[in-house]
Amino acid sequence: IASVDPERSRDIMDLLRHLSDTNRKTLVISLHEVDFARSHCDRVIGLREGKLRFDCPVSAASDSLFRDLYALSGEPQAVELR
């Protein structure tokens, strides 16, 4: 869904979720879109530099877990343009 417009991304995620539920199959996907993970997944696994950072139900995946995973300070940083 990385190179698809937001509406098509939702459609694709909805389809994948439907196929997973209908066929009673586990689907493993790699996402960097936290909102899609929260809205379409039952469980999330956070990996950073090849190490497991967390593995939990999506309902337990707090904003702080994702901030830590992506090493975000919580405030946007200015970038000097040259």
N, CA, C and O atoms as a Maestro MAE file, in Angstrom:
{
 s_m_m2io_version
 :::
 2.0.0
}

f_m_ct {
 s_m_title
 :::
 protein
 m_atom[328] {
  # First column is atom index #
  i_m_mmod_type
  r_m_x_coord
  r_m_y_coord
  r_m_z_coord
  i_m_residue_number
  s_m_chain_name
  s_m_pdb_residue_name
  s_m_pdb_atom_name
  i_m_atomic_number
  :::
  1 25 0.810 -1.206 0.000 1 A "ILE " " N  " 7
  2 3 0.000 0.000 0.000 1 A "ILE " " CA " 6
  3 2 0.849 1.265 0.000 1 A "ILE " " C  " 6
  4 15 0.317 2.374 0.055 1 A "ILE " " O  " 8
  5 25 2.156 1.104 -0.061 2 A "ALA " " N  " 7
  6 3 3.056 2.251 0.049 2 A "ALA " " CA " 6
  7 2 2.922 3.231 -1.110 2 A "ALA " " C  " 6
  8 15 3.048 4.438 -0.904 2 A "ALA " " O  " 8
  9 25 2.675 2.754 -2.296 3 A "SER " " N  " 7
  10 3 2.643 3.647 -3.460 3 A "SER " " CA " 6
  11 2 1.243 3.796 -4.033 3 A "SER " " C  " 6
  12 15 1.070 4.021 -5.230 3 A "SER " " O  " 8
  13 25 0.254 3.669 -3.173 4 A "VAL " " N  " 7
  14 3 -1.135 3.728 -3.610 4 A "VAL " " CA " 6
  15 2 -1.821 4.865 -2.863 4 A "VAL " " C  " 6
  16 15 -1.473 5.161 -1.720 4 A "VAL " " O  " 8
  17 25 -2.793 5.501 -3.506 5 A "ASP " " N  " 7
  18 3 -3.496 6.599 -2.844 5 A "ASP " " CA " 6
  19 2 -4.245 6.078 -1.610 5 A "ASP " " C  " 6
  20 15 -4.528 4.883 -1.527 5 A "ASP " " O  " 8
  21 25 -4.567 6.951 -0.659 6 A "PRO " " N  " 7
  22 3 -5.171 6.514 0.609 6 A "PRO " " CA " 6
  23 2 -6.449 5.686 0.460 6 A "PRO " " C  " 6
  24 15 -6.642 4.710 1.185 6 A "PRO " " O  " 8
  25 25 -7.315 6.066 -0.465 7 A "GLU " " N  " 7
  26 3 -8.564 5.313 -0.636 7 A "GLU " " CA " 6
  27 2 -8.292 3.891 -1.117 7 A "GLU " " C  " 6
  28 15 -8.868 2.942 -0.587 7 A "GLU " " O  " 8
  29 25 -7.423 3.732 -2.114 8 A "ARG " " N  " 7
  30 3 -7.069 2.386 -2.597 8 A "ARG " " CA " 6
  31 2 -6.344 1.607 -1.508 8 A "ARG " " C  " 6
  32 15 -6.528 0.395 -1.395 8 A "ARG " " O  " 8
  33 25 -5.532 2.275 -0.714 9 A "SER " " N  " 7
  34 3 -4.842 1.598 0.390 9 A "SER " " CA " 6
  35 2 -5.848 0.983 1.350 9 A "SER " " C  " 6
  36 15 -5.698 -0.166 1.767 9 A "SER " " O  " 8
  37 25 -6.881 1.757 1.700 10 A "ARG " " N  " 7
  38 3 -7.931 1.226 2.581 10 A "ARG " " CA " 6
  39 2 -8.645 0.051 1.925 10 A "ARG " " C  " 6
  40 15 -8.924 -0.954 2.579 10 A "ARG " " O  " 8
  41 25 -8.941 0.177 0.631 11 A "ASP " " N  " 7
  42 3 -9.605 -0.917 -0.086 11 A "ASP " " CA " 6
  43 2 -8.758 -2.192 -0.047 11 A "ASP " " C  " 6
  44 15 -9.278 -3.282 0.191 11 A "ASP " " O  " 8
  45 25 -7.474 -2.051 -0.279 12 A "ILE " " N  " 7
  46 3 -6.577 -3.213 -0.268 12 A "ILE " " CA " 6
  47 2 -6.523 -3.830 1.121 12 A "ILE " " C  " 6
  48 15 -6.600 -5.051 1.263 12 A "ILE " " O  " 8
  49 25 -6.393 -2.997 2.145 13 A "MET " " N  " 7
  50 3 -6.345 -3.515 3.516 13 A "MET " " CA " 6
  51 2 -7.665 -4.192 3.884 13 A "MET " " C  " 6
  52 15 -7.667 -5.238 4.533 13 A "MET " " O  " 8
  53 25 -8.788 -3.597 3.471 14 A "ASP " " N  " 7
  54 3 -10.096 -4.216 3.722 14 A "ASP " " CA " 6
  55 2 -10.186 -5.581 3.047 14 A "ASP " " C  " 6
  56 15 -10.668 -6.544 3.645 14 A "ASP " " O  " 8
  57 25 -9.724 -5.662 1.808 15 A "LEU " " N  " 7
  58 3 -9.749 -6.927 1.072 15 A "LEU " " CA " 6
  59 2 -8.871 -7.972 1.753 15 A "LEU " " C  " 6
  60 15 -9.288 -9.117 1.927 15 A "LEU " " O  " 8
  61 25 -7.667 -7.586 2.136 16 A "LEU " " N  " 7
  62 3 -6.776 -8.534 2.817 16 A "LEU " " CA " 6
  63 2 -7.393 -9.033 4.118 16 A "LEU " " C  " 6
  64 15 -7.321 -10.222 4.429 16 A "LEU " " O  " 8
  65 25 -7.997 -8.130 4.874 17 A "ARG " " N  " 7
  66 3 -8.639 -8.522 6.132 17 A "ARG " " CA " 6
  67 2 -9.804 -9.478 5.858 17 A "ARG " " C  " 6
  68 15 -9.968 -10.481 6.552 17 A "ARG " " O  " 8
  69 25 -10.602 -9.162 4.849 18 A "HIS " " N  " 7
  70 3 -11.732 -10.021 4.482 18 A "HIS " " CA " 6
  71 2 -11.248 -11.420 4.087 18 A "HIS " " C  " 6
  72 15 -11.803 -12.420 4.544 18 A "HIS " " O  " 8
  73 25 -10.225 -11.493 3.247 19 A "LEU " " N  " 7
  74 3 -9.693 -12.793 2.823 19 A "LEU " " CA " 6
  75 2 -9.147 -13.584 4.010 19 A "LEU " " C  " 6
  76 15 -9.350 -14.794 4.104 19 A "LEU " " O  " 8
  77 25 -8.465 -12.903 4.898 20 A "SER " " N  " 7
  78 3 -7.920 -13.561 6.085 20 A "SER " " CA " 6
  79 2 -9.044 -14.123 6.959 20 A "SER " " C  " 6
  80 15 -8.983 -15.269 7.405 20 A "SER " " O  " 8
  81 25 -10.062 -13.307 7.194 21 A "ASP " " N  " 7
  82 3 -11.185 -13.743 8.036 21 A "ASP " " CA " 6
  83 2 -11.983 -14.862 7.372 21 A "ASP " " C  " 6
  84 15 -12.307 -15.861 8.015 21 A "ASP " " O  " 8
  85 25 -12.299 -14.697 6.096 22 A "THR " " N  " 7
  86 3 -13.114 -15.666 5.371 22 A "THR " " CA " 6
  87 2 -12.435 -17.029 5.278 22 A "THR " " C  " 6
  88 15 -13.077 -18.067 5.438 22 A "THR " " O  " 8
  89 25 -11.149 -17.014 5.021 23 A "ASN " " N  " 7
  90 3 -10.404 -18.262 4.851 23 A "ASN " " CA " 6
  91 2 -9.765 -18.772 6.139 23 A "ASN " " C  " 6
  92 15 -9.089 -19.801 6.150 23 A "ASN " " O  " 8
  93 25 -9.991 -18.035 7.220 24 A "ARG " " N  " 7
  94 3 -9.446 -18.411 8.533 24 A "ARG " " CA " 6
  95 2 -7.938 -18.671 8.443 24 A "ARG " " C  " 6
  96 15 -7.431 -19.691 8.912 24 A "ARG " " O  " 8
  97 25 -7.246 -17.719 7.828 25 A "LYS " " N  " 7
  98 3 -5.799 -17.809 7.644 25 A "LYS " " CA " 6
  99 2 -5.134 -16.608 8.303 25 A "LYS " " C  " 6
  100 15 -5.674 -15.502 8.327 25 A "LYS " " O  " 8
  101 25 -3.967 -16.859 8.826 26 A "THR " " N  " 7
  102 3 -3.166 -15.767 9.374 26 A "THR " " CA " 6
  103 2 -2.466 -15.057 8.232 26 A "THR " " C  " 6
  104 15 -1.910 -15.695 7.337 26 A "THR " " O  " 8
  105 25 -2.494 -13.759 8.266 27 A "LEU " " N  " 7
  106 3 -1.838 -12.943 7.255 27 A "LEU " " CA " 6
  107 2 -0.729 -12.151 7.938 27 A "LEU " " C  " 6
  108 15 -0.968 -11.472 8.937 27 A "LEU " " O  " 8
  109 25 0.459 -12.239 7.406 28 A "VAL " " N  " 7
  110 3 1.593 -11.478 7.933 28 A "VAL " " CA " 6
  111 2 1.913 -10.384 6.926 28 A "VAL " " C  " 6
  112 15 2.182 -10.658 5.756 28 A "VAL " " O  " 8
  113 25 1.881 -9.137 7.396 29 A "ILE " " N  " 7
  114 3 2.183 -8.015 6.519 29 A "ILE " " CA " 6
  115 2 3.208 -7.108 7.188 29 A "ILE " " C  " 6
  116 15 3.320 -7.060 8.413 29 A "ILE " " O  " 8
  117 25 3.935 -6.407 6.371 30 A "SER " " N  " 7
  118 3 4.919 -5.444 6.868 30 A "SER " " CA " 6
  119 2 4.403 -4.046 6.554 30 A "SER " " C  " 6
  120 15 4.227 -3.680 5.392 30 A "SER " " O  " 8
  121 25 4.165 -3.279 7.601 31 A "LEU " " N  " 7
  122 3 3.626 -1.926 7.442 31 A "LEU " " CA " 6
  123 2 4.463 -0.927 8.218 31 A "LEU " " C  " 6
  124 15 5.048 -1.253 9.251 31 A "LEU " " O  " 8
  125 25 4.512 0.283 7.712 32 A "HIS " " N  " 7
  126 3 5.061 1.393 8.478 32 A "HIS " " CA " 6
  127 2 3.961 2.417 8.737 32 A "HIS " " C  " 6
  128 15 4.220 3.499 9.264 32 A "HIS " " O  " 8
  129 25 2.747 2.072 8.368 33 A "GLU " " N  " 7
  130 3 1.588 2.932 8.569 33 A "GLU " " CA " 6
  131 2 0.856 2.469 9.823 33 A "GLU " " C  " 6
  132 15 0.072 1.520 9.786 33 A "GLU " " O  " 8
  133 25 1.122 3.148 10.921 34 A "VAL " " N  " 7
  134 3 0.567 2.757 12.217 34 A "VAL " " CA " 6
  135 2 -0.957 2.750 12.185 34 A "VAL " " C  " 6
  136 15 -1.578 1.851 12.751 34 A "VAL " " O  " 8
  137 25 -1.568 3.737 11.534 35 A "ASP " " N  " 7
  138 3 -3.032 3.802 11.497 35 A "ASP " " CA " 6
  139 2 -3.641 2.586 10.809 35 A "ASP " " C  " 6
  140 15 -4.677 2.085 11.247 35 A "ASP " " O  " 8
  141 25 -3.019 2.108 9.746 36 A "PHE " " N  " 7
  142 3 -3.522 0.907 9.080 36 A "PHE " " CA " 6
  143 2 -3.349 -0.312 9.977 36 A "PHE " " C  " 6
  144 15 -4.236 -1.164 10.036 36 A "PHE " " O  " 8
  145 25 -2.254 -0.405 10.656 37 A "ALA " " N  " 7
  146 3 -2.045 -1.526 11.581 37 A "ALA " " CA " 6
  147 2 -3.120 -1.512 12.661 37 A "ALA " " C  " 6
  148 15 -3.693 -2.552 12.985 37 A "ALA " " O  " 8
  149 25 -3.389 -0.347 13.212 38 A "ARG " " N  " 7
  150 3 -4.398 -0.239 14.273 38 A "ARG " " CA " 6
  151 2 -5.803 -0.564 13.774 38 A "ARG " " C  " 6
  152 15 -6.595 -1.158 14.506 38 A "ARG " " O  " 8
  153 25 -6.115 -0.187 12.551 39 A "SER " " N  " 7
  154 3 -7.483 -0.380 12.065 39 A "SER " " CA " 6
  155 2 -7.731 -1.745 11.434 39 A "SER " " C  " 6
  156 15 -8.887 -2.148 11.296 39 A "SER " " O  " 8
  157 25 -6.682 -2.470 11.047 40 A "HIS " " N  " 7
  158 3 -6.894 -3.709 10.305 40 A "HIS " " CA " 6
  159 2 -6.243 -4.951 10.910 40 A "HIS " " C  " 6
  160 15 -6.485 -6.063 10.440 40 A "HIS " " O  " 8
  161 25 -5.441 -4.782 11.921 41 A "CYS " " N  " 7
  162 3 -4.694 -5.927 12.459 41 A "CYS " " CA " 6
  163 2 -5.143 -6.279 13.870 41 A "CYS " " C  " 6
  164 15 -5.611 -5.425 14.623 41 A "CYS " " O  " 8
  165 25 -4.991 -7.547 14.211 42 A "ASP " " N  " 7
  166 3 -5.293 -8.007 15.566 42 A "ASP " " CA " 6
  167 2 -4.078 -7.887 16.472 42 A "ASP " " C  " 6
  168 15 -4.205 -7.668 17.676 42 A "ASP " " O  " 8
  169 25 -2.914 -8.032 15.885 43 A "ARG " " N  " 7
  170 3 -1.672 -8.107 16.649 43 A "ARG " " CA " 6
  171 2 -0.600 -7.329 15.902 43 A "ARG " " C  " 6
  172 15 -0.597 -7.283 14.672 43 A "ARG " " O  " 8
  173 25 0.311 -6.718 16.653 44 A "VAL " " N  " 7
  174 3 1.427 -6.001 16.033 44 A "VAL " " CA " 6
  175 2 2.743 -6.467 16.639 44 A "VAL " " C  " 6
  176 15 2.838 -6.770 17.828 44 A "VAL " " O  " 8
  177 25 3.731 -6.512 15.795 45 A "ILE " " N  " 7
  178 3 5.085 -6.871 16.212 45 A "ILE " " CA " 6
  179 2 5.985 -5.733 15.761 45 A "ILE " " C  " 6
  180 15 5.983 -5.351 14.590 45 A "ILE " " O  " 8
  181 25 6.745 -5.201 16.688 46 A "GLY " " N  " 7
  182 3 7.663 -4.115 16.362 46 A "GLY " " CA " 6
  183 2 9.088 -4.621 16.310 46 A "GLY " " C  " 6
  184 15 9.587 -5.187 17.283 46 A "GLY " " O  " 8
  185 25 9.743 -4.422 15.185 47 A "LEU " " N  " 7
  186 3 11.145 -4.811 15.013 47 A "LEU " " CA " 6
  187 2 11.959 -3.558 14.737 47 A "LEU " " C  " 6
  188 15 11.541 -2.680 13.983 47 A "LEU " " O  " 8
  189 25 13.120 -3.492 15.354 48 A "ARG " " N  " 7
  190 3 14.033 -2.376 15.086 48 A "ARG " " CA " 6
  191 2 15.451 -2.900 15.093 48 A "ARG " " C  " 6
  192 15 15.901 -3.511 16.063 48 A "ARG " " O  " 8
  193 25 16.146 -2.652 14.004 49 A "GLU " " N  " 7
  194 3 17.522 -3.116 13.844 49 A "GLU " " CA " 6
  195 2 17.627 -4.621 14.076 49 A "GLU " " C  " 6
  196 15 18.582 -5.111 14.678 49 A "GLU " " O  " 8
  197 25 16.609 -5.346 13.575 50 A "GLY " " N  " 7
  198 3 16.610 -6.799 13.661 50 A "GLY " " CA " 6
  199 2 16.247 -7.371 15.013 50 A "GLY " " C  " 6
  200 15 16.307 -8.585 15.207 50 A "GLY " " O  " 8
  201 25 15.869 -6.518 15.951 51 A "LYS " " N  " 7
  202 3 15.531 -6.990 17.298 51 A "LYS " " CA " 6
  203 2 14.056 -6.744 17.593 51 A "LYS " " C  " 6
  204 15 13.483 -5.724 17.209 51 A "LYS " " O  " 8
  205 25 13.464 -7.710 18.287 52 A "LEU " " N  " 7
  206 3 12.067 -7.601 18.683 52 A "LEU " " CA " 6
  207 2 11.924 -6.533 19.756 52 A "LEU " " C  " 6
  208 15 12.558 -6.616 20.808 52 A "LEU " " O  " 8
  209 25 11.095 -5.533 19.491 53 A "ARG " " N  " 7
  210 3 10.844 -4.474 20.470 53 A "ARG " " CA " 6
  211 2 9.540 -4.716 21.215 53 A "ARG " " C  " 6
  212 15 9.446 -4.433 22.409 53 A "ARG " " O  " 8
  213 25 8.529 -5.240 20.516 54 A "PHE " " N  " 7
  214 3 7.270 -5.593 21.175 54 A "PHE " " CA " 6
  215 2 6.488 -6.558 20.306 54 A "PHE " " C  " 6
  216 15 6.690 -6.638 19.095 54 A "PHE " " O  " 8
  217 25 5.591 -7.288 20.951 55 A "ASP " " N  " 7
  218 3 4.690 -8.241 20.302 55 A "ASP " " CA " 6
  219 2 3.448 -8.250 21.168 55 A "ASP " " C  " 6
  220 15 3.464 -8.801 22.268 55 A "ASP " " O  " 8
  221 25 2.368 -7.643 20.686 56 A "CYS " " N  " 7
  222 3 1.187 -7.493 21.536 56 A "CYS " " CA " 6
  223 2 -0.077 -7.337 20.686 56 A "CYS " " C  " 6
  224 15 -0.006 -7.076 19.485 56 A "CYS " " O  " 8
  225 25 -1.234 -7.502 21.333 57 A "PRO " " N  " 7
  226 3 -2.483 -7.199 20.632 57 A "PRO " " CA " 6
  227 2 -2.468 -5.728 20.221 57 A "PRO " " C  " 6
  228 15 -1.897 -4.891 20.921 57 A "PRO " " O  " 8
  229 25 -3.084 -5.418 19.107 58 A "VAL " " N  " 7
  230 3 -3.076 -4.038 18.626 58 A "VAL " " CA " 6
  231 2 -3.692 -3.099 19.660 58 A "VAL " " C  " 6
  232 15 -3.303 -1.933 19.737 58 A "VAL " " O  " 8
  233 25 -4.632 -3.580 20.445 59 A "SER " " N  " 7
  234 3 -5.265 -2.739 21.467 59 A "SER " " CA " 6
  235 2 -4.287 -2.323 22.564 59 A "SER " " C  " 6
  236 15 -4.521 -1.335 23.260 59 A "SER " " O  " 8
  237 25 -3.199 -3.067 22.721 60 A "ALA " " N  " 7
  238 3 -2.201 -2.745 23.743 60 A "ALA " " CA " 6
  239 2 -1.029 -1.942 23.180 60 A "ALA " " C  " 6
  240 15 -0.126 -1.559 23.924 60 A "ALA " " O  " 8
  241 25 -1.040 -1.690 21.885 61 A "ALA " " N  " 7
  242 3 0.067 -0.971 21.242 61 A "ALA " " CA " 6
  243 2 -0.145 0.533 21.403 61 A "ALA " " C  " 6
  244 15 -0.868 1.158 20.628 61 A "ALA " " O  " 8
  245 25 0.485 1.088 22.402 62 A "SER " " N  " 7
  246 3 0.313 2.506 22.716 62 A "SER " " CA " 6
  247 2 1.147 3.393 21.792 62 A "SER " " C  " 6
  248 15 2.059 2.931 21.106 62 A "SER " " O  " 8
  249 25 0.810 4.662 21.799 63 A "ASP " " N  " 7
  250 3 1.589 5.632 21.024 63 A "ASP " " CA " 6
  251 2 3.046 5.616 21.455 63 A "ASP " " C  " 6
  252 15 3.939 5.758 20.620 63 A "ASP " " O  " 8
  253 25 3.295 5.444 22.742 64 A "SER " " N  " 7
  254 3 4.680 5.457 23.227 64 A "SER " " CA " 6
  255 2 5.474 4.270 22.681 64 A "SER " " C  " 6
  256 15 6.672 4.401 22.433 64 A "SER " " O  " 8
  257 25 4.832 3.118 22.488 65 A "LEU " " N  " 7
  258 3 5.530 1.982 21.877 65 A "LEU " " CA " 6
  259 2 6.002 2.330 20.465 65 A "LEU " " C  " 6
  260 15 7.131 2.023 20.082 65 A "LEU " " O  " 8
  261 25 5.127 2.971 19.704 66 A "PHE " " N  " 7
  262 3 5.492 3.335 18.337 66 A "PHE " " CA " 6
  263 2 6.520 4.464 18.313 66 A "PHE " " C  " 6
  264 15 7.416 4.463 17.468 66 A "PHE " " O  " 8
  265 25 6.405 5.427 19.227 67 A "ARG " " N  " 7
  266 3 7.423 6.486 19.301 67 A "ARG " " CA " 6
  267 2 8.787 5.884 19.585 67 A "ARG " " C  " 6
  268 15 9.778 6.254 18.955 67 A "ARG " " O  " 8
  269 25 8.839 4.950 20.538 68 A "ASP " " N  " 7
  270 3 10.106 4.287 20.858 68 A "ASP " " CA " 6
  271 2 10.616 3.478 19.663 68 A "ASP " " C  " 6
  272 15 11.809 3.491 19.357 68 A "ASP " " O  " 8
  273 25 9.706 2.779 18.996 69 A "LEU " " N  " 7
  274 3 10.095 1.960 17.853 69 A "LEU " " CA " 6
  275 2 10.739 2.801 16.757 69 A "LEU " " C  " 6
  276 15 11.771 2.431 16.197 69 A "LEU " " O  " 8
  277 25 10.119 3.929 16.465 70 A "TYR " " N  " 7
  278 3 10.623 4.788 15.398 70 A "TYR " " CA " 6
  279 2 11.577 5.859 15.918 70 A "TYR " " C  " 6
  280 15 11.985 6.749 15.171 70 A "TYR " " O  " 8
  281 25 11.931 5.773 17.197 71 A "ALA " " N  " 7
  282 3 12.864 6.709 17.837 71 A "ALA " " CA " 6
  283 2 12.418 8.154 17.653 71 A "ALA " " C  " 6
  284 15 13.211 9.027 17.300 71 A "ALA " " O  " 8
  285 25 11.131 8.387 17.898 72 A "LEU " " N  " 7
  286 3 10.583 9.729 17.772 72 A "LEU " " CA " 6
  287 2 10.583 10.407 19.134 72 A "LEU " " C  " 6
  288 15 10.228 9.788 20.137 72 A "LEU " " O  " 8
  289 25 10.968 11.643 19.175 73 A "SER " " N  " 7
  290 3 11.022 12.378 20.433 73 A "SER " " CA " 6
  291 2 9.661 12.920 20.833 73 A "SER " " C  " 6
  292 15 9.482 13.357 21.970 73 A "SER " " O  " 8
  293 25 8.710 12.900 19.931 74 A "GLY " " N  " 7
  294 3 7.388 13.431 20.231 74 A "GLY " " CA " 6
  295 2 7.164 14.801 19.610 74 A "GLY " " C  " 6
  296 15 6.020 15.214 19.422 74 A "GLY " " O  " 8
  297 25 8.223 15.499 19.293 75 A "GLU " " N  " 7
  298 3 8.129 16.817 18.676 75 A "GLU " " CA " 6
  299 2 8.838 16.794 17.324 75 A "GLU " " C  " 6
  300 15 9.941 16.260 17.212 75 A "GLU " " O  " 8
  301 25 8.217 17.366 16.308 76 A "PRO " " N  " 7
  302 3 8.902 17.440 15.014 76 A "PRO " " CA " 6
  303 2 10.169 18.280 15.141 76 A "PRO " " C  " 6
  304 15 10.210 19.252 15.896 76 A "PRO " " O  " 8
  305 25 11.174 17.903 14.410 77 A "GLN " " N  " 7
  306 3 12.446 18.618 14.434 77 A "GLN " " CA " 6
  307 2 12.619 19.394 13.132 77 A "GLN " " C  " 6
  308 15 12.293 18.902 12.052 77 A "GLN " " O  " 8
  309 25 13.134 20.607 13.253 78 A "ALA " " N  " 7
  310 3 13.415 21.417 12.070 78 A "ALA " " CA " 6
  311 2 14.642 20.855 11.361 78 A "ALA " " C  " 6
  312 15 15.594 20.400 11.995 78 A "ALA " " O  " 8
  313 25 14.596 20.897 10.057 79 A "VAL " " N  " 7
  314 3 15.721 20.441 9.244 79 A "VAL " " CA " 6
  315 2 16.212 21.633 8.439 79 A "VAL " " C  " 6
  316 15 15.436 22.285 7.740 79 A "VAL " " O  " 8
  317 25 17.489 21.909 8.541 80 A "GLU " " N  " 7
  318 3 18.063 23.030 7.798 80 A "GLU " " CA " 6
  319 2 18.246 22.634 6.335 80 A "GLU " " C  " 6
  320 15 18.866 21.616 6.027 80 A "GLU " " O  " 8
  321 25 17.703 23.445 5.449 81 A "LEU " " N  " 7
  322 3 17.840 23.207 4.018 81 A "LEU " " CA " 6
  323 2 19.000 24.029 3.487 81 A "LEU " " C  " 6
  324 15 19.203 25.170 3.903 81 A "LEU " " O  " 8
  325 25 19.741 23.465 2.593 82 A "ARG " " N  " 7
  326 3 20.900 24.180 2.029 82 A "ARG " " CA " 6
  327 2 20.661 24.537 0.598 82 A "ARG " " C  " 6
  328 15 21.524 25.140 -0.040 82 A "ARG " " O  " 8
  :::
 }
 m_bond[327] {
  # First column is bond index #
  i_m_from
  i_m_to
  i_m_order
  :::
  1 1 2 1
  2 2 3 1
  3 3 4 2
  4 3 5 1
  5 5 6 1
  6 6 7 1
  7 7 8 2
  8 7 9 1
  9 9 10 1
  10 10 11 1
  11 11 12 2
  12 11 13 1
  13 13 14 1
  14 14 15 1
  15 15 16 2
  16 15 17 1
  17 17 18 1
  18 18 19 1
  19 19 20 2
  20 19 21 1
  21 21 22 1
  22 22 23 1
  23 23 24 2
  24 23 25 1
  25 25 26 1
  26 26 27 1
  27 27 28 2
  28 27 29 1
  29 29 30 1
  30 30 31 1
  31 31 32 2
  32 31 33 1
  33 33 34 1
  34 34 35 1
  35 35 36 2
  36 35 37 1
  37 37 38 1
  38 38 39 1
  39 39 40 2
  40 39 41 1
  41 41 42 1
  42 42 43 1
  43 43 44 2
  44 43 45 1
  45 45 46 1
  46 46 47 1
  47 47 48 2
  48 47 49 1
  49 49 50 1
  50 50 51 1
  51 51 52 2
  52 51 53 1
  53 53 54 1
  54 54 55 1
  55 55 56 2
  56 55 57 1
  57 57 58 1
  58 58 59 1
  59 59 60 2
  60 59 61 1
  61 61 62 1
  62 62 63 1
  63 63 64 2
  64 63 65 1
  65 65 66 1
  66 66 67 1
  67 67 68 2
  68 67 69 1
  69 69 70 1
  70 70 71 1
  71 71 72 2
  72 71 73 1
  73 73 74 1
  74 74 75 1
  75 75 76 2
  76 75 77 1
  77 77 78 1
  78 78 79 1
  79 79 80 2
  80 79 81 1
  81 81 82 1
  82 82 83 1
  83 83 84 2
  84 83 85 1
  85 85 86 1
  86 86 87 1
  87 87 88 2
  88 87 89 1
  89 89 90 1
  90 90 91 1
  91 91 92 2
  92 91 93 1
  93 93 94 1
  94 94 95 1
  95 95 96 2
  96 95 97 1
  97 97 98 1
  98 98 99 1
  99 99 100 2
  100 99 101 1
  101 101 102 1
  102 102 103 1
  103 103 104 2
  104 103 105 1
  105 105 106 1
  106 106 107 1
  107 107 108 2
  108 107 109 1
  109 109 110 1
  110 110 111 1
  111 111 112 2
  112 111 113 1
  113 113 114 1
  114 114 115 1
  115 115 116 2
  116 115 117 1
  117 117 118 1
  118 118 119 1
  119 119 120 2
  120 119 121 1
  121 121 122 1
  122 122 123 1
  123 123 124 2
  124 123 125 1
  125 125 126 1
  126 126 127 1
  127 127 128 2
  128 127 129 1
  129 129 130 1
  130 130 131 1
  131 131 132 2
  132 131 133 1
  133 133 134 1
  134 134 135 1
  135 135 136 2
  136 135 137 1
  137 137 138 1
  138 138 139 1
  139 139 140 2
  140 139 141 1
  141 141 142 1
  142 142 143 1
  143 143 144 2
  144 143 145 1
  145 145 146 1
  146 146 147 1
  147 147 148 2
  148 147 149 1
  149 149 150 1
  150 150 151 1
  151 151 152 2
  152 151 153 1
  153 153 154 1
  154 154 155 1
  155 155 156 2
  156 155 157 1
  157 157 158 1
  158 158 159 1
  159 159 160 2
  160 159 161 1
  161 161 162 1
  162 162 163 1
  163 163 164 2
  164 163 165 1
  165 165 166 1
  166 166 167 1
  167 167 168 2
  168 167 169 1
  169 169 170 1
  170 170 171 1
  171 171 172 2
  172 171 173 1
  173 173 174 1
  174 174 175 1
  175 175 176 2
  176 175 177 1
  177 177 178 1
  178 178 179 1
  179 179 180 2
  180 179 181 1
  181 181 182 1
  182 182 183 1
  183 183 184 2
  184 183 185 1
  185 185 186 1
  186 186 187 1
  187 187 188 2
  188 187 189 1
  189 189 190 1
  190 190 191 1
  191 191 192 2
  192 191 193 1
  193 193 194 1
  194 194 195 1
  195 195 196 2
  196 195 197 1
  197 197 198 1
  198 198 199 1
  199 199 200 2
  200 199 201 1
  201 201 202 1
  202 202 203 1
  203 203 204 2
  204 203 205 1
  205 205 206 1
  206 206 207 1
  207 207 208 2
  208 207 209 1
  209 209 210 1
  210 210 211 1
  211 211 212 2
  212 211 213 1
  213 213 214 1
  214 214 215 1
  215 215 216 2
  216 215 217 1
  217 217 218 1
  218 218 219 1
  219 219 220 2
  220 219 221 1
  221 221 222 1
  222 222 223 1
  223 223 224 2
  224 223 225 1
  225 225 226 1
  226 226 227 1
  227 227 228 2
  228 227 229 1
  229 229 230 1
  230 230 231 1
  231 231 232 2
  232 231 233 1
  233 233 234 1
  234 234 235 1
  235 235 236 2
  236 235 237 1
  237 237 238 1
  238 238 239 1
  239 239 240 2
  240 239 241 1
  241 241 242 1
  242 242 243 1
  243 243 244 2
  244 243 245 1
  245 245 246 1
  246 246 247 1
  247 247 248 2
  248 247 249 1
  249 249 250 1
  250 250 251 1
  251 251 252 2
  252 251 253 1
  253 253 254 1
  254 254 255 1
  255 255 256 2
  256 255 257 1
  257 257 258 1
  258 258 259 1
  259 259 260 2
  260 259 261 1
  261 261 262 1
  262 262 263 1
  263 263 264 2
  264 263 265 1
  265 265 266 1
  266 266 267 1
  267 267 268 2
  268 267 269 1
  269 269 270 1
  270 270 271 1
  271 271 272 2
  272 271 273 1
  273 273 274 1
  274 274 275 1
  275 275 276 2
  276 275 277 1
  277 277 278 1
  278 278 279 1
  279 279 280 2
  280 279 281 1
  281 281 282 1
  282 282 283 1
  283 283 284 2
  284 283 285 1
  285 285 286 1
  286 286 287 1
  287 287 288 2
  288 287 289 1
  289 289 290 1
  290 290 291 1
  291 291 292 2
  292 291 293 1
  293 293 294 1
  294 294 295 1
  295 295 296 2
  296 295 297 1
  297 297 298 1
  298 298 299 1
  299 299 300 2
  300 299 301 1
  301 301 302 1
  302 302 303 1
  303 303 304 2
  304 303 305 1
  305 305 306 1
  306 306 307 1
  307 307 308 2
  308 307 309 1
  309 309 310 1
  310 310 311 1
  311 311 312 2
  312 311 313 1
  313 313 314 1
  314 314 315 1
  315 315 316 2
  316 315 317 1
  317 317 318 1
  318 318 319 1
  319 319 320 2
  320 319 321 1
  321 321 322 1
  322 322 323 1
  323 323 324 2
  324 323 325 1
  325 325 326 1
  326 326 327 1
  327 327 328 2
  :::
 }
}
